[in-house]
Amino acid sequence: MGQWVDLLEWTGGADWSNSGINWNEQLEFIPTVGGIQLKPADSVHFPLSAIIDGDYDLEVRFTRQEGNDSIGIHFPIGVHTMRLLLGGGVFSQVAFFDAQRNDISRSATISNGEQHVALIHVRRDGKKANFSIDLDNTKGYLQWEGDYSTLRDTDPSPWMTTMLQRVWLGNRFNPNLVFDRVRIRMLSGTITRDPVTEANRKGDLKNSDIRLVAEKPLAVNAFEGQFAINQVRYHPPLVLERWPRISREFEFCDDYYGAHPPSRLKCPVPAGAKSFSVVGYNCSSGSSKFQVEIDGKQVHSLRTNIDIIRVDLPPKSSRIELVVDICEDRDYDHAYWCYPRFHAVIADRITDQMLDGKPGPLPFTIASGEVGEGSLEHKKPYLKSAPVNFRDAVPCHEFIFAHAPSTIKYAVPEGMTRFTAVGLNALSKSVKYEVWADDKRIYSSPEAGMVSIDAQLPAATKVIELKVVHLDDPFADHSIWCYPRLHRN
């Protein structure tokens, strides 16, 4: 924390050739500690080997020898990706950074044959976020401050990215553009190296584990070629909305109401209640808008995957309404209201433990409810897959994306005895995950959208095969193997 980390050192030798989307094809040469040079083509870009979560300062140093087109730097704020373009003709901009697809621009000329430095400062404090960009000797060259919830990944251009929480470097038609320094200083949160390095692999083996995302598959066959490692094959904003969110040791939510939009739940406020909390959850389409109204007045509205809501109740409040609005994807708007709770304290005093703790003496009841599809029921999931506890709905960065029907084969090193993973299909929720060892099936899941997998390998297994079997909806069988690992014990 607080120390500069050389991202070129982390990225040197990075090889995406086995990842399903080979970003090395965008480069003139293999990335090295000394620099990265992208091809002079339309909107080429390359991910650096770090997953970033928190506040940071980022320094990018580059030299353009020829051309007058854009130099790109993608940088994250939380799970959102901002796109900075420098020197595209006579202006620079941060483009498409919010739900309205706004941009911030300023006139600029990037001189050729000279070294330039961009210093990007990213901060987030609760619901607020800001970034400030210094260019060469100009402080605050581009800057923004606002509500974090307004940020969205809406970039429809060829600059689109396939991974969250990363820095990307880009180029558009400029010959001999070299990035010779990229370093980051974390001020809060975490930074994790990725993809897995040879040193990581040796460490894994020493600890008796193998992360299959670091291994080269023996064979791959996926529906319409939709296979990728640690990245997803969607277009914005679907990269963000359908990114896998699951922890290795997850639990399901045990108190929820399905509320397929357009839906409205009308709930009486019990005597003595001073506040209300609930978690809106949609891991399927990721495009629902969760709204709360008190006696006809809207007090909360947010479009998101997971919405942790705490609101105060004005004196003499009589009715609270939970509303889910349709956005773009009605068929897969599998929205839930999880852990609805009334509290005898103000919203600021609702602790994290109270969010999903046992219901208190103030009852939550539904006087009437309308849902877009199906019927309003308590603890009944969509398509046999209950919502995961919101604490376990964290971004996963270790996964194999393999659209069903699919099969992937890996060699099994000597001594491995178990395979573990989390099978995740948040969209159709209707596939089966199978594990085969040397052409013998050793595991088959029930029809599932989310399942924990632990399979014992027969002695001397040479090849493991991961299969996803589609059932009803092959075009929405966006199936993922999260945390796929082999274990010696």
C-alpha positions as CSV (number, residue, x, y, z in Angstrom):
1,M,0.0,0.0,0.0
2,G,1.3,3.4,-1.0
3,Q,4.2,1.9,-3.0
4,W,4.7,2.2,-6.8
5,V,4.2,-1.1,-8.6
6,D,5.7,-1.5,-12.1
7,L,2.9,-2.9,-14.3
8,L,5.2,-3.4,-17.2
9,E,7.3,-5.7,-15.0
10,W,4.1,-7.6,-14.1
11,T,3.0,-7.8,-17.8
12,G,6.4,-8.7,-19.4
13,G,6.0,-11.9,-21.3
14,A,2.2,-12.1,-20.9
15,D,0.7,-14.6,-23.3
16,W,-3.0,-14.6,-24.1
17,S,-2.7,-17.1,-26.9
18,N,-4.6,-19.9,-25.1
19,S,-7.2,-17.7,-23.6
20,G,-9.9,-17.8,-26.3
21,I,-9.3,-14.1,-27.1
22,N,-5.7,-13.5,-27.9
23,W,-4.8,-9.9,-27.1
24,N,-1.2,-10.5,-28.1
25,E,-2.3,-10.2,-31.7
26,Q,-2.8,-6.5,-31.0
27,L,1.0,-6.1,-30.3
28,E,4.0,-5.6,-32.5
29,F,6.1,-7.6,-30.0
30,I,5.8,-9.6,-26.9
31,P,5.4,-7.2,-23.9
32,T,8.6,-6.6,-22.0
33,V,9.7,-4.7,-18.9
34,G,11.1,-2.1,-21.3
35,G,7.9,-1.3,-23.0
36,I,4.8,-2.2,-24.9
37,Q,4.2,-1.3,-28.6
38,L,0.8,-1.8,-30.2
39,K,0.1,-2.3,-33.9
40,P,-0.8,0.9,-35.9
41,A,-4.4,-0.2,-36.6
42,D,-7.9,0.8,-35.6
43,S,-8.5,0.9,-31.9
44,V,-6.1,-1.9,-30.9
45,H,-5.7,-2.3,-27.1
46,F,-4.0,-4.6,-24.6
47,P,-4.7,-5.5,-21.0
48,L,-2.1,-5.2,-18.3
49,S,-1.5,-8.0,-15.8
50,A,-3.2,-6.5,-12.7
51,I,-6.7,-6.7,-11.2
52,I,-7.3,-3.4,-9.4
53,D,-9.9,-2.7,-6.7
54,G,-9.6,0.5,-4.7
55,D,-8.2,4.0,-4.9
56,Y,-5.0,4.6,-6.8
57,D,-2.6,6.8,-8.8
58,L,-1.6,5.6,-12.2
59,E,1.3,6.9,-14.2
60,V,1.6,6.2,-17.9
61,R,4.6,7.4,-19.9
62,F,4.5,7.2,-23.7
63,T,6.2,8.5,-26.9
64,R,4.6,8.8,-30.3
65,Q,7.0,9.1,-33.2
66,E,4.5,9.4,-36.0
67,G,0.8,10.0,-36.6
68,N,-1.8,12.3,-35.1
69,D,-4.5,9.8,-33.9
70,S,-5.6,8.6,-30.5
71,I,-3.6,7.1,-27.7
72,G,-5.8,5.1,-25.4
73,I,-5.7,4.4,-21.7
74,H,-8.6,2.5,-20.1
75,F,-8.7,2.8,-16.3
76,P,-11.1,1.3,-13.7
77,I,-13.3,2.9,-11.1
78,G,-14.6,0.0,-9.0
79,V,-16.1,-2.4,-11.6
80,H,-16.5,0.3,-14.2
81,T,-14.1,1.0,-17.0
82,M,-13.3,4.6,-18.2
83,R,-11.9,5.2,-21.7
84,L,-9.3,8.0,-22.0
85,L,-8.3,9.0,-25.5
86,L,-5.4,11.4,-25.8
87,G,-4.5,13.5,-28.8
88,G,-7.1,12.3,-31.3
89,G,-6.6,15.1,-33.7
90,V,-6.9,18.3,-31.7
91,F,-8.7,17.1,-28.6
92,S,-8.6,14.5,-25.8
93,Q,-11.6,13.0,-24.0
94,V,-12.9,10.5,-21.4
95,A,-15.6,8.9,-23.5
96,F,-18.9,7.0,-22.7
97,F,-18.3,6.9,-18.9
98,D,-21.9,7.1,-17.7
99,A,-25.4,5.9,-18.4
100,Q,-26.1,8.9,-20.7
101,R,-22.9,8.1,-22.7
102,N,-21.5,11.5,-21.8
103,D,-17.9,12.5,-22.4
104,I,-15.4,15.0,-21.1
105,S,-13.2,16.6,-23.7
106,R,-10.5,19.3,-23.9
107,S,-8.4,20.6,-26.8
108,A,-4.9,19.2,-26.9
109,T,-2.1,18.4,-29.2
110,I,0.3,15.5,-28.5
111,S,3.6,16.3,-30.0
112,N,5.6,13.6,-31.7
113,G,9.1,12.6,-30.8
114,E,8.7,13.7,-27.2
115,Q,7.9,11.8,-24.1
116,H,4.5,12.5,-22.5
117,V,3.2,11.6,-19.0
118,A,-0.4,11.0,-18.0
119,L,-1.1,10.8,-14.2
120,I,-4.5,9.5,-13.4
121,H,-6.0,9.8,-9.8
122,V,-9.0,7.6,-8.9
123,R,-10.9,8.0,-5.7
124,R,-14.2,6.6,-4.4
125,D,-15.9,7.5,-1.1
126,G,-19.1,5.6,-0.5
127,K,-21.6,6.7,-3.1
128,K,-19.3,9.4,-4.5
129,A,-16.4,8.9,-7.0
130,N,-14.0,11.1,-8.9
131,F,-11.1,11.0,-11.2
132,S,-8.5,13.6,-12.1
133,I,-6.0,13.4,-15.0
134,D,-2.8,15.4,-15.2
135,L,-1.1,15.6,-18.6
136,D,2.5,16.6,-18.7
137,N,2.6,19.9,-16.8
138,T,-1.1,20.5,-16.8
139,K,-2.8,19.6,-13.5
140,G,-6.4,18.6,-13.6
141,Y,-6.4,18.4,-17.4
142,L,-9.5,16.3,-17.3
143,Q,-11.6,15.6,-14.2
144,W,-15.0,14.5,-13.0
145,E,-16.8,14.0,-9.7
146,G,-20.2,12.6,-9.2
147,D,-22.4,9.7,-8.1
148,Y,-20.7,6.3,-8.5
149,S,-24.1,4.7,-9.4
150,T,-24.3,6.8,-12.6
151,L,-21.2,5.1,-14.0
152,R,-21.8,2.4,-16.6
153,D,-19.8,0.6,-19.3
154,T,-21.6,1.8,-22.4
155,D,-18.8,1.9,-24.9
156,P,-20.0,0.4,-28.2
157,S,-16.9,1.1,-30.2
158,P,-14.0,-1.2,-31.2
159,W,-12.3,-0.1,-28.0
160,M,-14.5,-2.4,-26.0
161,T,-12.9,-4.5,-23.3
162,T,-13.6,-8.1,-22.1
163,M,-12.4,-7.9,-18.5
164,L,-13.2,-5.8,-15.4
165,Q,-10.9,-3.8,-13.1
166,R,-8.0,-3.6,-15.4
167,V,-5.8,-1.0,-17.1
168,W,-5.7,-1.3,-20.9
169,L,-3.3,0.5,-23.3
170,G,-4.5,1.5,-26.7
171,N,-3.5,2.8,-30.1
172,R,-5.3,4.0,-33.2
173,F,-3.2,4.0,-36.4
174,N,-0.1,5.6,-34.9
175,P,3.1,3.9,-36.0
176,N,5.9,3.6,-33.5
177,L,3.9,4.4,-30.4
178,V,5.7,3.0,-27.3
179,F,4.5,2.9,-23.7
180,D,7.7,2.7,-21.7
181,R,6.5,3.2,-18.2
182,V,3.2,2.2,-16.5
183,R,3.1,2.1,-12.8
184,I,0.5,2.2,-10.1
185,R,0.3,3.2,-6.4
186,M,-2.6,1.7,-4.5
187,L,-4.0,4.0,-1.7
188,S,-6.7,1.6,-0.6
189,G,-8.1,-1.8,-1.6
190,T,-6.1,-4.5,-3.4
191,I,-4.1,-5.2,-6.5
192,T,-3.7,-8.8,-7.8
193,R,-1.4,-10.1,-10.5
194,D,-3.0,-11.9,-13.4
195,P,-2.7,-13.9,-15.5
196,V,-1.1,-16.7,-13.5
197,T,2.7,-16.6,-13.9
198,E,5.1,-19.5,-14.0
199,A,6.2,-18.6,-10.4
200,N,2.5,-18.7,-9.4
201,R,2.2,-22.2,-11.0
202,K,5.2,-23.5,-9.1
203,G,3.7,-22.1,-5.9
204,D,0.4,-23.7,-6.6
205,L,2.0,-27.1,-7.1
206,K,4.0,-26.7,-3.9
207,N,0.6,-26.1,-2.2
208,S,-0.8,-29.2,-4.0
209,D,-3.2,-27.1,-6.2
210,I,-3.4,-26.4,-9.9
211,R,-5.6,-23.6,-11.3
212,L,-6.7,-24.8,-14.7
213,V,-7.0,-21.3,-16.0
214,A,-3.2,-21.3,-16.1
215,E,-3.0,-24.5,-18.1
216,K,-3.2,-25.0,-21.8
217,P,-6.2,-27.1,-22.8
218,L,-5.7,-30.3,-24.8
219,A,-8.9,-29.7,-26.7
220,V,-11.8,-27.2,-26.7
221,N,-15.2,-27.4,-28.3
222,A,-17.8,-24.7,-27.4
223,F,-21.1,-23.6,-29.0
224,E,-20.2,-21.2,-31.9
225,G,-16.6,-21.0,-30.6
226,Q,-17.6,-19.1,-27.5
227,F,-14.7,-20.0,-25.2
228,A,-12.5,-17.7,-23.1
229,I,-10.4,-17.8,-20.0
230,N,-10.8,-15.0,-17.4
231,Q,-12.8,-12.9,-19.9
232,V,-16.3,-13.0,-21.3
233,R,-17.4,-12.8,-24.9
234,Y,-20.0,-10.1,-24.6
235,H,-20.5,-6.5,-25.9
236,P,-20.8,-3.6,-23.6
237,P,-22.7,-3.1,-21.3
238,L,-23.1,-6.9,-21.0
239,V,-19.4,-7.4,-20.0
240,L,-20.3,-5.7,-16.7
241,E,-23.8,-6.9,-16.3
242,R,-23.1,-10.6,-16.9
243,W,-19.7,-10.8,-15.4
244,P,-19.6,-13.9,-13.1
245,R,-20.2,-12.9,-9.5
246,I,-19.6,-15.8,-7.1
247,S,-17.2,-16.8,-4.3
248,R,-15.6,-20.2,-4.0
249,E,-17.4,-21.0,-0.7
250,F,-20.9,-19.5,-1.4
251,E,-24.2,-19.8,0.3
252,F,-27.7,-19.3,-1.1
253,C,-30.0,-16.6,0.2
254,D,-32.7,-18.1,2.4
255,D,-35.2,-15.2,2.6
256,Y,-36.4,-13.7,-0.7
257,Y,-39.3,-12.8,-3.0
258,G,-39.1,-13.2,-6.7
259,A,-40.3,-10.0,-8.4
260,H,-40.0,-10.3,-12.2
261,P,-40.5,-6.8,-13.6
262,P,-42.6,-4.9,-14.0
263,S,-43.4,-5.6,-10.4
264,R,-44.7,-3.8,-7.4
265,L,-45.0,-5.0,-3.8
266,K,-47.1,-3.0,-1.4
267,C,-46.1,-3.5,2.3
268,P,-47.5,-1.9,5.4
269,V,-45.1,-0.2,7.8
270,P,-45.3,-1.7,11.3
271,A,-45.6,0.6,14.3
272,G,-42.2,1.5,15.8
273,A,-40.3,1.1,12.5
274,K,-37.8,3.9,11.8
275,S,-36.0,2.4,8.8
276,F,-36.0,-0.3,6.2
277,S,-33.4,-2.4,4.5
278,V,-33.5,-4.9,1.6
279,V,-31.2,-6.2,-1.1
280,G,-32.2,-6.0,-4.7
281,Y,-30.6,-8.8,-6.7
282,N,-30.5,-9.7,-10.4
283,C,-27.6,-11.9,-11.5
284,S,-29.3,-12.8,-14.8
285,S,-29.8,-9.9,-17.2
286,G,-28.3,-7.5,-14.7
287,S,-30.5,-4.8,-16.1
288,S,-33.3,-4.2,-13.6
289,K,-34.0,-1.0,-11.9
290,F,-34.7,-1.3,-8.2
291,Q,-36.9,1.4,-6.7
292,V,-38.4,2.1,-3.2
293,E,-41.4,4.3,-2.6
294,I,-42.7,5.5,0.8
295,D,-46.3,6.6,0.8
296,G,-46.1,7.3,-2.9
297,K,-42.8,9.2,-2.8
298,Q,-39.8,7.7,-4.5
299,V,-36.8,7.6,-2.1
300,H,-34.5,5.3,-4.0
301,S,-33.9,4.3,-7.6
302,L,-30.8,2.4,-9.0
303,R,-30.1,0.2,-12.0
304,T,-27.6,-2.4,-11.0
305,N,-27.0,-6.2,-10.3
306,I,-26.9,-6.0,-6.6
307,D,-28.5,-3.1,-4.7
308,I,-28.0,-2.9,-0.9
309,I,-30.6,-0.5,0.3
310,R,-31.1,1.3,3.6
311,V,-33.7,4.0,3.9
312,D,-35.2,6.0,6.7
313,L,-38.9,6.0,7.3
314,P,-40.5,9.4,7.9
315,P,-42.8,9.7,11.0
316,K,-46.2,8.3,10.5
317,S,-45.2,6.3,7.3
318,S,-47.9,3.8,6.5
319,R,-46.8,2.0,3.3
320,I,-43.6,1.1,1.6
321,E,-43.6,-0.1,-2.0
322,L,-40.8,-2.2,-3.7
323,V,-40.8,-1.6,-7.4
324,V,-38.7,-3.3,-10.1
325,D,-38.7,-1.6,-13.5
326,I,-37.9,-3.2,-16.9
327,C,-34.8,-2.1,-18.6
328,E,-33.7,-3.9,-21.8
329,D,-34.0,-7.7,-21.2
330,R,-37.4,-8.6,-19.9
331,D,-37.0,-12.3,-20.6
332,Y,-34.1,-12.7,-18.2
333,D,-34.9,-10.0,-15.6
334,H,-34.9,-12.5,-12.8
335,A,-35.1,-10.0,-10.0
336,Y,-35.4,-10.7,-6.3
337,W,-36.0,-8.7,-3.1
338,C,-33.7,-10.4,-0.5
339,Y,-33.8,-10.0,3.3
340,P,-36.6,-7.4,3.6
341,R,-36.3,-6.0,7.2
342,F,-37.9,-3.2,9.2
343,H,-35.7,-1.7,12.0
344,A,-36.3,0.3,15.1
345,V,-33.2,2.4,14.5
346,I,-32.4,5.0,11.8
347,A,-30.8,3.8,8.6
348,D,-27.3,4.9,9.5
349,R,-27.4,2.5,12.4
350,I,-28.3,-0.5,10.4
351,T,-25.2,-2.7,10.7
352,D,-24.0,-5.1,8.1
353,Q,-25.0,-8.0,10.3
354,M,-28.5,-6.7,10.5
355,L,-28.9,-6.8,6.7
356,D,-29.3,-10.6,6.5
357,G,-29.7,-11.4,10.2
358,K,-32.8,-13.1,11.6
359,P,-36.0,-11.0,11.3
360,G,-36.7,-8.8,14.3
361,P,-39.9,-8.1,16.1
362,L,-41.1,-5.7,13.4
363,P,-42.8,-7.9,10.8
364,F,-42.5,-7.6,7.0
365,T,-45.7,-8.5,5.2
366,I,-47.0,-7.9,1.7
367,A,-50.5,-6.5,1.5
368,S,-50.6,-6.9,-2.3
369,G,-48.2,-7.6,-5.1
370,E,-48.0,-7.6,-8.9
371,V,-45.3,-9.3,-10.9
372,G,-44.5,-9.3,-14.6
373,E,-44.4,-13.1,-14.9
374,G,-45.4,-16.0,-12.7
375,S,-46.8,-15.5,-9.2
376,L,-45.5,-13.7,-6.2
377,E,-44.1,-16.3,-3.8
378,H,-41.7,-16.5,-0.9
379,K,-38.5,-18.6,-1.3
380,K,-39.4,-19.9,-4.7
381,P,-36.5,-19.4,-7.2
382,Y,-36.6,-18.8,-11.0
383,L,-35.8,-22.0,-13.0
384,K,-34.6,-24.0,-10.0
385,S,-31.7,-21.7,-9.0
386,A,-32.1,-19.6,-5.9
387,P,-30.3,-16.3,-5.5
388,V,-26.8,-16.4,-3.9
389,N,-26.3,-14.5,-0.7
390,F,-25.3,-11.0,-1.6
391,R,-22.0,-11.3,0.4
392,D,-20.9,-14.1,-2.0
393,A,-21.9,-12.2,-5.2
394,V,-18.3,-10.9,-5.7
395,P,-16.6,-10.6,-9.1
396,C,-14.8,-13.8,-10.0
397,H,-11.5,-13.4,-12.0
398,E,-10.6,-17.1,-12.2
399,F,-13.0,-18.8,-14.7
400,I,-13.5,-20.6,-18.0
401,F,-16.3,-19.3,-20.2
402,A,-17.6,-22.2,-22.3
403,H,-21.0,-21.7,-23.9
404,A,-23.0,-25.0,-23.8
405,P,-22.9,-27.4,-25.3
406,S,-19.1,-27.5,-24.6
407,T,-16.3,-29.7,-23.7
408,I,-12.7,-28.9,-22.6
409,K,-9.9,-31.3,-21.9
410,Y,-6.8,-30.9,-19.7
411,A,-3.9,-33.1,-18.8
412,V,-3.8,-34.2,-15.1
413,P,-0.4,-34.2,-13.5
414,E,0.6,-37.2,-11.4
415,G,-0.8,-37.3,-7.9
416,M,-4.0,-35.2,-8.4
417,T,-7.0,-36.7,-6.6
418,R,-9.8,-34.1,-6.7
419,F,-11.4,-31.5,-9.0
420,T,-13.4,-28.6,-7.6
421,A,-15.2,-25.7,-9.2
422,V,-18.4,-23.6,-9.1
423,G,-20.7,-24.1,-12.1
424,L,-22.5,-20.9,-13.0
425,N,-25.1,-20.2,-15.6
426,A,-26.9,-17.0,-14.5
427,L,-28.9,-16.5,-17.7
428,S,-30.8,-19.7,-18.7
429,K,-30.1,-21.5,-15.4
430,S,-30.8,-24.7,-17.3
431,V,-27.6,-26.8,-18.0
432,K,-25.9,-29.8,-16.5
433,Y,-22.2,-29.8,-15.5
434,E,-20.3,-33.0,-16.0
435,V,-16.8,-34.1,-15.1
436,W,-15.1,-37.0,-17.0
437,A,-11.9,-38.7,-16.2
438,D,-10.2,-40.7,-19.0
439,D,-13.5,-40.9,-20.9
440,K,-15.5,-42.1,-17.8
441,R,-18.1,-39.7,-16.2
442,I,-17.4,-39.2,-12.5
443,Y,-19.8,-36.3,-11.8
444,S,-23.0,-35.0,-13.1
445,S,-24.9,-32.0,-11.6
446,P,-28.6,-31.6,-11.5
447,E,-30.2,-29.0,-13.8
448,A,-28.6,-25.9,-12.4
449,G,-27.7,-22.3,-12.7
450,M,-25.3,-22.3,-9.8
451,V,-23.8,-25.4,-8.3
452,S,-20.7,-26.3,-6.1
453,I,-18.7,-29.2,-7.7
454,D,-16.3,-31.5,-5.9
455,A,-15.3,-34.7,-7.8
456,Q,-12.9,-37.4,-6.7
457,L,-10.5,-38.5,-9.5
458,P,-9.8,-42.2,-10.0
459,A,-6.2,-43.2,-9.3
460,A,-3.7,-42.4,-12.2
461,T,-6.2,-40.2,-14.1
462,K,-4.4,-38.8,-17.2
463,V,-7.1,-36.5,-18.7
464,I,-10.0,-34.5,-17.2
465,E,-12.8,-33.4,-19.4
466,L,-15.2,-30.6,-18.4
467,K,-18.6,-30.8,-20.2
468,V,-21.6,-28.5,-20.1
469,V,-24.8,-30.1,-21.4
470,H,-27.5,-27.7,-22.7
471,L,-31.1,-28.5,-21.9
472,D,-33.8,-26.0,-23.0
473,D,-32.2,-22.7,-24.1
474,P,-29.0,-23.2,-26.0
475,F,-28.7,-19.5,-27.1
476,A,-28.7,-18.4,-23.4
477,D,-26.5,-21.2,-22.0
478,H,-23.7,-18.8,-21.1
479,S,-22.0,-21.4,-18.9
480,I,-18.9,-20.7,-16.7
481,W,-16.6,-22.9,-14.7
482,C,-15.5,-20.6,-11.8
483,Y,-12.4,-21.4,-9.8
484,P,-11.7,-24.7,-11.6
485,R,-8.8,-26.4,-9.8
486,L,-7.1,-29.8,-9.4
487,H,-6.0,-30.8,-5.9
488,R,-3.4,-33.3,-4.6
489,N,-5.4,-33.9,-1.4
